[in-house]
Amino acid sequence: MPALSAIASVTWSIGSERSSWRDMIWTDSLESRSWRGEARTRTSSSRRTTRGEAAVSPTAGAVLESEAASARAKRACVSIRNGASGLAVSPDCEDCGGRGVRGQAARAATTAPERPRRSAASKLGLQDAGAARGHGELSCGTVNDDRPLARWRSLSRFLFGFSEPVSRRPYVIAGFALGALKMAVDLALLLTWSGGRPAGPWLPYLAPFRVFHATPGAEWLQLILVLWSLPFLWIGVSLTVRRAVDAGASPWLGVLFFVPYVNWILMLALCLLPTRGASSWRPAADGPARRRPLWAWLLIVLFASGVGLGLALLHLIALRRYGAALFFGIPFATGALAGFLANHDAPRSLRTTLLLAFACEIAIGLGLIAVALEGLVCVLMALPIALILAGLGAVLGREIARRRPESPALAGCLLILVPLSDAARPAAPPELAVVTTCIDIAAPPEVVWRHVVSFAALPPPDEWLFRMGVAYPVRARIDGRGVGAVRRCEFSTGAFVEPITAWEEPRRLAFDVASSPIPMEEWSPWRTVYAAHLHSGFRSQRGEFRLIALSGSCTRLEGRTWYALDIHPCWYWNLYAGAIVHTIHLRVLRHVRSLAEAEAEAKRTIANLVSAP
């Protein structure tokens, strides 16, 4: 990115200086010819007056002088393409009426006598306002003399906007430069967060979840990386759409940017395809939007959400896959379809377009609840990422409708690739994630140990998370002692069967998870919800408790849980899974603390009573 910005800055500066000198010479030539013409006029008038011809009346002379001043003002007000100075215009200009005056330079220019050897550019500080606005025309206006800021604005329009098609060379340069920038920042964050020693292989960017799962506080790191990735997602969509237009293809190919595996093939093809003639990619003139009846809006919502719901059912019933295409591709494609249908007859506001796309996503979620494939809690969990991607797709569909209002038949064909990409994804064993929670207890390790191995029933939960249906621990008991004993931790949805694998009293207790209940009870109007992810999406693998003795007969109790998550994208769903497991840890550890501290306090009280005279 710095190298790209530097190259753009040097190229901009060279082009600006070259255009400035060329236009200054052109303006000098115009003024020189004007001065010579006025000199010849004054000489001819003087000779005619000397020979006794009729002189021009004072009124006619004033009119001529006013017309000459107006002509000089209009010449001075014309902006010079890519000039080096800021623009100042004349107050007598018929085009702008003096609205672009900078200080008193223009007013002085219209009243002071012209000097033939000074250019209007150096005298008035003119610049091409049209070029500064992204047009190649000469016009009146004012432009700030802040060229670095103008360059950054131009770069922002290139990366985030939809104004012009993108040729092959800028697409390749921007793609590799931004990819290198993102990879460098991601790698720096991973190395910094892990103290320079990331778990797993070198270059943790290639396997980031191994770093996440072995790094304390990795949930915050994932959230930072997710927020950091959002601008790059939109830049990728914007560049891909405009590169497709430049290559003579349909802008609807941008929908494939969120389809796994297919997006890599698309970007490689766009890097190779040449520019195919002049592409029509300018927005049509915004006419008055016709008032659309409510039933027409409802029809758009029903159609777009119906397409999205059909694709979701194909994923959940036929493929039984919870992949990135389900949570990325379908919301983006649905939003793009809704945005196009909302603006194909007349441009609508961005707010109206976004609200329509959001309504489609909510309708899809309600449809999944209605067919008993999901519950309310899971739909609410998926809604944030679905709304973000639907909003991005709606903006894309709106821009395509403004520039290419043809039928989106290709978009319907491309939607077929969304489920096929998940079907082509090879099945891989999910990587383990670990959540660590610790708490300090005012009791010695020997006392804490007894309440870690087994504990009495917990009080009813106060956390809103558990009241929404997430499984929560109730009690724990153990059969036997030492390695090979079986511990049963009872949850609200069933019992975890945990054979003991490490018994180091009173320092460490480790166990595997032989069987586990479903992680939650869905909120649904139906008695049974056929959600496959409840049985295979989240699986607890093993856990352990560590007791660390502290000064003052205190103990630091650490609880760890390793779990496998088979829902993609893992970086998104791991935010929820990690927070839920951490909340469960806190419920258990706080209960152990209350029991251990109560026992320790009772022992101290008895000891004080015994030692009292």
Secondary structure as UniProt FT lines:
FT   HELIX           2..50
FT   TURN            51..52
FT   HELIX           58..77
FT   TURN            81..82
FT   TURN            91..92
FT   TURN            94..100
FT   TURN            103..104
FT   HELIX           105..111
FT   TURN            116..117
FT   HELIX           120..124
FT   HELIX           129..132
FT   TURN            133..134
FT   HELIX           147..160
FT   HELIX           168..193
FT   TURN            194..196
FT   HELIX           204..206
FT   HELIX           208..213
FT   TURN            216..217
FT   HELIX           218..246
FT   TURN            247..248
FT   HELIX           251..258
FT   TURN            260..261
FT   HELIX           262..272
FT   HELIX           294..313
FT   HELIX           314..319
FT   HELIX           325..329
FT   HELIX           330..343
FT   HELIX           350..370
FT   TURN            371..372
FT   HELIX           376..403
FT   HELIX           409..415
FT   HELIX           417..424
FT   STRAND          432..441
FT   HELIX           445..453
FT   HELIX           464..467
FT   TURN            468..469
FT   STRAND          473..479
FT   TURN            483..484
FT   STRAND          486..491
FT   TURN            492..493
FT   STRAND          494..504
FT   TURN            505..507
FT   STRAND          508..512
FT   HELIX           533..536
FT   STRAND          538..550
FT   TURN            551..553
FT   STRAND          554..565
FT   HELIX           570..611
//
